[in-house]
Amino acid sequence: MSNHDSSYLIEQLLNNNLSRAELDEFLAGLHNVDAIQAYSDVLEAHFNELIRQNNHTPAPDTQAE
């Protein structure tokens, strides 16, 4: 399974859009060391992006009320 395939499956999983065949492929990957590492890398990047987005705080409003 390529890293691209892993990325696609994880994206579909996170968006709740996996087909039955894709779910079977994803689950089969859980028994493959290379696929597990690819899943881990994709999920780490995804959650790091969520953290980055969540830590972004807008500049305080400096207008006088």
C-alpha positions in Angstrom: 0.0 0.0 0.0 1.4 3.3 -1.0 1.5 6.4 1.3 -0.9 8.0 -1.1 -3.4 5.2 -0.6 -3.0 5.4 3.1 -3.6 9.2 3.0 -6.7 8.7 1.0 -8.1 6.0 3.3 -7.4 8.1 6.4 -9.0 11.2 4.8 -12.1 9.1 3.9 -12.1 7.6 7.5 -11.9 11.1 9.1 -14.7 12.4 6.9 -16.8 9.3 7.5 -16.8 8.5 3.8 -15.2 5.1 3.7 -16.9 2.5 1.4 -17.2 -1.1 2.6 -14.3 -2.0 0.3 -12.2 0.9 1.6 -12.9 0.0 5.2 -11.8 -3.6 4.5 -8.6 -2.2 2.9 -8.0 0.1 5.8 -8.5 -2.8 8.3 -6.2 -5.1 6.3 -3.5 -2.4 6.6 -3.6 -2.7 10.4 -1.9 -6.0 10.0 0.9 -4.5 7.8 3.9 -2.8 9.5 4.5 -0.4 6.6 0.8 0.5 6.4 0.6 1.1 10.1 3.5 3.5 9.9 1.9 5.3 6.9 -1.4 5.6 8.8 0.5 7.0 11.8 2.4 9.6 9.7 -0.9 10.8 8.1 -2.8 10.9 11.4 0.1 12.7 13.1 0.1 15.4 10.3 -3.6 15.7 10.5 -3.7 16.2 14.3 -0.7 18.5 14.2 -2.7 20.7 11.7 -5.7 20.6 14.0 -3.6 21.7 16.9 -2.0 24.5 14.8 -5.4 25.7 13.8 -6.7 25.6 17.3 -3.7 27.5 18.7 -4.2 30.3 16.3 -5.8 33.1 18.2 -6.9 36.2 16.4 -5.3 39.5 17.3 -7.1 41.3 20.1 -9.6 44.0 19.0 -7.9 47.3 19.6 -10.9 49.5 18.8 -12.2 51.6 21.7 -15.7 50.8 22.8 
